[in-house]
């Protein structure tokens, strides 16, 4: 019926069996544009509507390839209720065309031409957006941003882009040389809590409310020279968490503050 450069007809979502209508189909029925060349276009209408009703864009976003230039473009697949909600803002003639097409579908008059599949965002789109979000997080380096975005992409799409590229892990520079408060304490006879308290008292770090992926501590300007944040696996549950680790130099710096400092050899 159509090729990839034309509007896709109504398809069925695999997860629920509910039919969906492509934004390109809506554009064809209503005579509206499907690009951002002009303000009056279907994509912009859909994005505004989804935000207004509190639905996430990624839940309905998809991509299609234009055979003429080989480029991929964004589109949306809407369920019937969201399609009707969208066209409430259109004139009567446009609304009627969309409603009649849905009625044809319900009567089995429209042939489903696209394979049924789960409605998931394109993994490359999800990765780029999550990478952009990760870049706003404080005290997170480039390696950590990539890992966090890859994990989030896997949660949304089932695809880990780093694994596709064969980059199953990204080693942080000098990761093995930096020490946790527990490891420092083991060398100088202090508990991890005592080490953290001493680091605060000596102006190397401050305690902050932790977030879902954050650390309980942040280095001060003084502490930044001898510390780094690392991505660590959570002890319970999936995911990772930021942990502040310290240069081995801190063992000698904190040793005098131990209850029983070791004698210099």
Secondary structure, DSSP 8 states (H G I E B T S, - for coil): ---TTS----EEBTTT--EEEEHHHHHHHHT-BSSSSSSSBHHHHHHHHHHHTT--GGGTEEEEE-TTT--EEEEEEEEHHHHHHHHTTS-HHHHHHHHHHHHHHHTT-S---S--B-----HHHHHHHHHHHHTTSTT--HHHHHHHHHHHHHHHHS--HHHHTT------TTGGG-B-HHHHHHHHT--HHHHHHHHHHTTSEEE----SS--SEEE-HHHHTTEEEEEEE-SSSSSEEEEEEE-THHHHHHHTTSTT-----
